[in-house]
């Protein structure tokens, strides 16, 4: 029996927002999975738009509730999802895979996917989450987005979007998705093994401008441990700084 109740929509503004509407109407159930080949108003981190070309990408959102034991840190959800995507892409032969902290999926240093997780709390306890993700599948170019890529651009072959989705769902079920906590250490280890630019001098952009540091690993709380040129260790949160692509202009 599948973990998910799969609902396919031809086109929609946002799969996350669709689930929010279902929640407000009290029609959302644990395991609802909404997916579409055309998302017209997708969102990423920091309220950035997620560009989606019709019938050339995969956008989906999953609704999950937590009854009983819940993740101690919300990042445990993000790391589990990122690792499921990496396992999926690795199994179909996508090369050069990395996770750009905190939640971008890269192939050969190009962003091919992203994750947006929206949590709801009740009495200071994580109660439910909407997990949104997008994967660039068959786009042939990205005008004005030099760091973006797609499976087609990386592999030079067209992909069946539903086959990619089915493989992704299998990897979600193998977590198993119904109990993320059983795999939190395993997922964090895998997340760090695919951490983009790990142990390499990298540029960041923070409140005081651009600075250079070496990313070492991500903690269970989702913080990035970095070291400076003199070997001093520190941690940064998502709202403090973000990693830059080489030659990225601020």
Secondary structure as GFF3:
##gff-version 3
##sequence-region A 1 250
A	DSSP	beta_strand	5	9	.	.	.	ID=ss1
A	DSSP	alpha_helix	15	24	.	.	.	ID=ss2
A	DSSP	beta_strand	32	36	.	.	.	ID=ss3
A	DSSP	beta_strand	42	43	.	.	.	ID=ss4
A	DSSP	three_ten_helix	45	47	.	.	.	ID=ss5
A	DSSP	beta_strand	49	50	.	.	.	ID=ss6
A	DSSP	beta_strand	57	65	.	.	.	ID=ss7
A	DSSP	alpha_helix	75	91	.	.	.	ID=ss8
A	DSSP	beta_strand	97	100	.	.	.	ID=ss9
A	DSSP	beta_strand	104	107	.	.	.	ID=ss10
A	DSSP	beta_strand	110	122	.	.	.	ID=ss11
A	DSSP	beta_strand	125	136	.	.	.	ID=ss12
A	DSSP	alpha_helix	151	155	.	.	.	ID=ss13
A	DSSP	alpha_helix	161	173	.	.	.	ID=ss14
A	DSSP	three_ten_helix	177	183	.	.	.	ID=ss15
A	DSSP	alpha_helix	184	193	.	.	.	ID=ss16
A	DSSP	beta_strand	201	206	.	.	.	ID=ss17
A	DSSP	beta_strand	209	218	.	.	.	ID=ss18
A	DSSP	beta_strand	224	227	.	.	.	ID=ss19
A	DSSP	beta_strand	233	236	.	.	.	ID=ss20
A	DSSP	beta_strand	241	243	.	.	.	ID=ss21
###
